[in-house]
Amino acid sequence: MQSVDIRLNKSSLQLALRRYSSAVRDMEQTVLLPSLLRDVPLDEAWDSEAAEEAGHDLYGNYQMLKAIRNAAESGLAHTDEHKAKSHMALNRKLEPLLGSDPESRFHFHLRGLFAVMGELTEKTQSLTDKYMDIIGASN
């Protein structure tokens, strides 16, 4: 994969998606017993306020990280009704801020996507490291 990464610009969306996908793949190969993550509280690397609201533990986040990777690789999947309403409400709030210029909207969303992909990659690596600590293995 490294040779492919070299050919891609370090700020390319494709590279950001590959890094995230690779981190999730490593997480899946490392976390052989995901049930060990149940009821393990989130650490400071996670937005604990939002996670508590959703009732997530590390297991919930493990599932979420895999689902996001699957959606990124396979296209948009149907989300549950609550999430769909939440996304629509957020879009309604943001659209007036963006104006009607498609290029401005594209750059706004691209910057956001880069930020989210970087954050998700870090959280995936953090979850993998936490699992390694739980089972007593060293990196």
C-alpha positions as CSV (number, residue, x, y, z in Angstrom):
1,M,0.0,0.0,0.0
2,Q,2.9,2.4,0.7
3,S,3.8,2.6,-3.0
4,V,0.2,3.6,-3.8
5,D,0.3,6.2,-1.0
6,I,3.5,7.7,-2.4
7,R,1.8,8.4,-5.8
8,L,-1.1,10.1,-4.1
9,N,-0.9,13.7,-2.9
10,K,-0.7,13.7,0.9
11,S,-3.8,15.9,1.0
12,S,-5.8,13.8,-1.3
13,L,-9.2,12.6,-0.2
14,Q,-8.4,9.2,-1.7
15,L,-5.4,8.8,0.6
16,A,-7.4,9.9,3.7
17,L,-10.0,7.3,2.9
18,R,-7.3,4.6,2.3
19,R,-5.7,5.4,5.6
20,Y,-9.0,5.2,7.5
21,S,-9.9,1.9,5.7
22,S,-6.5,0.5,6.5
23,A,-6.8,1.5,10.2
24,V,-10.2,-0.2,10.4
25,R,-8.8,-3.3,8.7
26,D,-6.0,-3.4,11.2
27,M,-8.5,-2.9,14.0
28,E,-10.6,-5.8,12.8
29,Q,-7.6,-8.1,12.5
30,T,-6.4,-7.1,16.0
31,V,-9.7,-7.1,17.8
32,L,-10.5,-10.8,17.7
33,L,-13.0,-10.7,20.5
34,P,-15.0,-7.4,20.1
35,S,-17.2,-8.4,23.0
36,L,-14.3,-7.6,25.3
37,L,-14.9,-3.9,24.5
38,R,-18.4,-4.0,25.9
39,D,-18.9,-1.7,28.9
40,V,-15.3,-0.4,28.5
41,P,-15.6,3.4,29.1
42,L,-14.4,5.8,26.4
43,D,-11.2,7.7,27.1
44,E,-10.4,11.3,26.5
45,A,-9.8,10.7,22.8
46,W,-13.5,10.3,22.2
47,D,-16.1,13.0,22.4
48,S,-17.5,11.5,25.6
49,E,-20.4,13.9,25.9
50,A,-21.8,12.8,22.5
51,A,-21.0,9.2,23.2
52,E,-22.7,9.2,26.5
53,E,-25.8,10.7,24.9
54,A,-25.8,7.8,22.4
55,G,-25.0,5.3,25.1
56,H,-21.8,4.1,23.4
57,D,-18.9,2.2,25.0
58,L,-15.8,1.0,23.0
59,Y,-17.9,-1.8,21.5
60,G,-20.4,0.6,20.1
61,N,-17.6,2.7,18.7
62,Y,-16.0,-0.4,17.2
63,Q,-19.3,-1.1,15.4
64,M,-19.7,2.5,14.3
65,L,-16.1,2.7,12.9
66,K,-16.7,-0.5,10.8
67,A,-20.1,0.8,9.6
68,I,-18.6,4.2,8.5
69,R,-15.8,2.3,6.6
70,N,-18.4,0.1,4.9
71,A,-20.5,3.2,3.9
72,A,-17.3,5.0,2.6
73,E,-16.4,2.0,0.5
74,S,-19.8,0.9,-0.6
75,G,-21.7,4.2,-0.9
76,L,-24.4,5.6,1.2
77,A,-26.4,3.1,3.1
78,H,-29.8,3.6,4.6
79,T,-29.5,4.9,8.1
80,D,-32.1,4.5,10.8
81,E,-34.9,7.1,10.9
82,H,-33.5,9.0,14.0
83,K,-30.1,9.5,12.3
84,A,-31.7,10.5,9.0
85,K,-33.7,13.2,10.8
86,S,-30.7,14.4,12.7
87,H,-28.6,14.7,9.4
88,M,-31.5,16.5,7.7
89,A,-31.8,19.0,10.6
90,L,-28.0,19.7,10.5
91,N,-28.1,20.2,6.7
92,R,-30.9,22.7,7.1
93,K,-28.9,24.6,9.7
94,L,-25.7,24.7,7.6
95,E,-27.0,25.4,4.1
96,P,-27.9,29.1,4.6
97,L,-24.3,29.6,5.8
98,L,-22.9,28.2,2.7
99,G,-24.8,30.3,0.2
100,S,-25.7,28.9,-3.2
101,D,-22.2,28.8,-4.8
102,P,-21.6,25.1,-5.5
103,E,-17.8,25.5,-5.3
104,S,-18.0,27.1,-1.9
105,R,-20.2,24.3,-0.6
106,F,-17.9,21.7,-2.1
107,H,-14.8,23.2,-0.3
108,F,-16.7,23.5,2.9
109,H,-17.8,19.8,2.8
110,L,-14.3,18.7,1.6
111,R,-12.6,20.4,4.5
112,G,-15.1,18.8,6.9
113,L,-14.6,15.4,5.4
114,F,-10.8,15.6,5.7
115,A,-11.2,16.6,9.4
116,V,-13.7,13.8,10.1
117,M,-11.6,11.2,8.3
118,G,-8.4,12.2,10.2
119,E,-10.4,12.1,13.5
120,L,-11.9,8.7,12.7
121,T,-8.5,7.3,11.8
122,E,-7.0,8.4,15.1
123,K,-10.0,7.0,17.0
124,T,-9.7,3.7,15.2
125,Q,-6.0,3.4,16.1
126,S,-6.8,4.5,19.7
127,L,-9.4,1.7,20.0
128,T,-7.0,-0.8,18.6
129,D,-4.4,0.3,21.2
130,K,-6.9,0.1,24.0
131,Y,-7.9,-3.4,23.0
132,M,-4.2,-4.4,23.0
133,D,-4.0,-3.0,26.6
134,I,-7.1,-4.9,27.6
135,I,-5.8,-8.3,26.5
136,G,-2.3,-7.5,27.8
137,A,-0.5,-7.5,24.5
138,S,2.1,-4.9,23.7
139,N,2.3,-3.1,20.4
